[in-house]
């Protein structure tokens, strides 16, 4: 435990590069009030949406939260998800200078639909 405290106290002196899949996680929270007549699936009335960094971006956010300096490296698309992701990365003061945006790629997004406090669906 003493080593952990010692490492964490020096964490803000470190610059850490995070390389990997940069993902935008989207959570859709809602209420389930009935089942669809077309198929036995719940109908979700959306209450709120939340975006958070996912994949390597989540690791960078965790580093930043612990006081470290995170440099994120990876490839994303030139799309609406990119714009949202950039805003989320700014919230964590993540250095995004290592991110390459190209027309040939799309920004990976994972969408989770949550109803009645449980995940009902994930869309990739």
C-alpha positions as CSV (number, residue, x, y, z in Angstrom):
1,X,0.0,0.0,0.0
2,X,2.9,2.4,0.8
3,X,4.3,1.8,-2.7
4,X,0.9,2.7,-4.3
5,X,0.7,6.0,-2.4
6,X,4.3,6.8,-3.3
7,X,3.7,6.1,-7.0
8,X,0.4,8.1,-7.0
9,X,2.2,11.1,-5.4
10,X,4.6,11.2,-8.3
11,X,2.0,10.5,-11.0
12,X,1.6,14.1,-12.0
13,X,5.3,14.2,-13.0
14,X,4.7,11.5,-15.7
15,X,3.8,11.9,-19.3
16,X,2.1,8.7,-20.5
17,X,1.3,7.9,-24.2
18,X,-1.8,5.8,-24.8
19,X,-2.0,4.1,-28.1
20,X,-5.1,2.2,-29.3
21,X,-8.7,2.2,-30.5
22,X,-10.2,5.6,-29.7
23,X,-13.9,5.1,-29.0
24,X,-16.8,7.4,-28.2
25,X,-19.2,5.6,-25.8
26,X,-22.8,6.9,-25.9
27,X,-25.2,5.9,-23.2
28,X,-29.0,6.4,-23.8
29,X,-31.0,6.2,-20.6
30,X,-34.7,5.8,-20.7
31,X,-37.9,4.4,-19.2
32,X,-39.5,1.1,-20.4
33,X,-43.2,1.5,-20.3
34,X,-44.4,-1.2,-22.7
35,X,-43.4,-4.0,-25.1
36,X,-43.5,-3.5,-28.9
37,X,-46.4,-5.1,-30.7
38,X,-44.1,-5.9,-33.6
39,X,-41.6,-8.0,-31.6
40,X,-41.1,-9.0,-28.0
41,X,-38.8,-6.0,-27.3
42,X,-39.0,-3.1,-24.9
43,X,-39.9,0.4,-26.1
44,X,-37.6,2.9,-24.5
45,X,-38.6,6.5,-24.0
46,X,-35.3,8.4,-23.9
47,X,-34.7,10.5,-20.7
48,X,-31.1,11.5,-21.3
49,X,-28.0,10.8,-23.3
50,X,-24.4,10.8,-22.0
51,X,-21.1,10.7,-24.0
52,X,-17.8,9.5,-22.5
53,X,-14.4,8.6,-23.9
54,X,-14.1,4.8,-24.5
55,X,-11.3,2.4,-25.4
56,X,-7.9,4.0,-25.3
57,X,-9.5,7.4,-24.7
58,X,-11.0,6.0,-21.5
59,X,-7.5,4.9,-20.4
60,X,-6.2,8.4,-21.1
61,X,-9.1,9.9,-19.1
62,X,-8.3,7.7,-16.1
63,X,-4.6,8.7,-16.3
64,X,-5.7,12.4,-16.4
65,X,-8.1,11.9,-13.5
66,X,-5.3,10.4,-11.4
67,X,-3.2,13.5,-12.1
68,X,-1.0,12.2,-14.9
69,X,-0.4,13.8,-18.3
70,X,-2.0,11.6,-21.0
71,X,-1.1,11.9,-24.7
72,X,-3.6,10.0,-26.9
73,X,-2.5,8.4,-30.2
74,X,-4.8,6.8,-32.7
75,X,-7.0,7.3,-35.8
76,X,-10.5,8.6,-35.9
77,X,-12.8,9.7,-38.7
78,X,-13.9,13.1,-39.8
79,X,-17.5,13.0,-38.5
80,X,-20.0,14.1,-35.9
81,X,-18.6,11.6,-33.4
82,X,-15.2,13.2,-33.7
83,X,-16.6,16.6,-32.7
84,X,-18.3,15.1,-29.6
85,X,-15.2,13.1,-28.7
86,X,-12.9,16.1,-28.9
87,X,-15.1,18.0,-26.5
88,X,-15.1,15.1,-24.1
89,X,-11.3,14.8,-24.3
90,X,-11.0,18.5,-23.5
91,X,-12.9,18.0,-20.2
92,X,-10.1,15.7,-19.1
93,X,-7.3,17.9,-20.4
94,X,-6.0,15.0,-22.6
95,X,-3.3,15.9,-25.1
96,X,-5.0,15.0,-28.4
97,X,-2.1,16.1,-30.7
98,X,-1.4,12.4,-31.5
99,X,-4.8,11.8,-33.0
100,X,-5.0,11.5,-36.7
101,X,-8.4,12.2,-38.4
102,X,-9.0,10.8,-41.9
103,X,-11.9,10.6,-44.3
104,X,-11.1,6.9,-44.8
105,X,-12.0,6.0,-41.2
106,X,-15.1,6.5,-39.1
107,X,-14.9,7.3,-35.4
108,X,-15.8,4.1,-33.5
109,X,-18.9,4.6,-31.4
110,X,-20.5,2.1,-29.1
111,X,-24.1,2.9,-28.1
112,X,-25.6,1.4,-25.0
113,X,-29.3,1.6,-24.3
114,X,-30.1,1.5,-20.6
115,X,-33.7,1.0,-19.2
116,X,-34.9,0.1,-15.8
117,X,-31.3,0.2,-14.6
118,X,-30.0,-2.5,-16.9
119,X,-28.4,-2.5,-20.3
120,X,-31.0,-3.5,-22.9
121,X,-28.9,-3.2,-26.1
122,X,-25.5,-2.3,-27.5
123,X,-25.0,-1.0,-31.0
124,X,-21.5,-1.0,-32.5
